[in-house]
């Protein structure tokens, strides 16, 4: 499942046009889809449920 798609020729992350994000935050810009991350997390949790793993993920916050 991937929540990045082109709509009317513009790349969107979920419902947000990526060009607007780049305009606001500048480039280079790394964009993550929360919906995609949560979907894949649930798949991993299900696949490894028997092992009861601790699953961690981090991103570096941006400087403001």
C-alpha positions as CSV (number, residue, x, y, z in Angstrom):
1,X,0.0,0.0,0.0
2,X,1.4,3.3,-1.0
3,X,-0.2,6.7,-0.3
4,X,1.7,8.6,-2.9
5,X,-0.1,9.1,-6.2
6,X,-0.3,11.5,-9.1
7,X,-3.5,13.5,-9.4
8,X,-3.9,15.8,-12.4
9,X,-0.2,15.6,-13.0
10,X,0.8,16.6,-9.5
11,X,2.4,14.2,-7.0
12,X,0.4,13.9,-3.7
13,X,1.3,12.4,-0.4
14,X,-2.0,11.3,1.0
15,X,-4.1,14.4,0.3
16,X,-1.3,16.9,0.2
17,X,0.3,18.1,-3.0
18,X,4.1,17.6,-2.6
19,X,4.8,20.8,-4.5
20,X,3.1,22.8,-1.8
21,X,5.2,21.1,0.9
22,X,8.3,21.9,-1.1
23,X,7.2,25.5,-1.5
24,X,6.6,25.8,2.2
25,X,9.5,23.9,3.6
26,X,12.1,24.2,0.8
27,X,14.2,21.5,-0.7
28,X,15.6,19.0,-0.4
29,X,12.6,17.6,1.4
30,X,11.8,14.2,2.7
31,X,8.1,13.4,2.9
32,X,6.7,10.4,4.8
33,X,3.2,9.1,4.6
34,X,1.8,8.2,8.1
35,X,-0.8,6.0,6.5
36,X,1.8,4.0,4.6
37,X,4.0,3.7,7.7
38,X,1.1,2.5,9.9
39,X,0.0,0.0,7.2
40,X,3.4,-1.6,7.0
41,X,3.8,-1.5,10.8
42,X,0.6,-3.5,11.2
43,X,1.8,-6.0,8.6
44,X,5.1,-6.5,10.5
45,X,3.3,-6.8,13.9
46,X,1.0,-9.5,12.5
47,X,3.8,-11.4,10.8
48,X,5.9,-11.5,13.9
49,X,3.2,-11.5,16.6
50,X,4.4,-14.9,17.9
51,X,7.8,-13.4,18.7
52,X,6.4,-10.3,20.5
53,X,9.0,-8.0,19.0
54,X,9.7,-4.4,20.0
55,X,9.4,-2.4,16.7
56,X,11.0,1.0,16.7
57,X,11.2,3.7,14.0
58,X,12.6,7.2,14.2
59,X,13.0,10.3,12.0
60,X,15.2,13.2,12.5
61,X,13.3,16.4,13.3
62,X,13.9,19.4,11.1
63,X,15.5,22.5,12.3
64,X,13.1,25.4,12.5
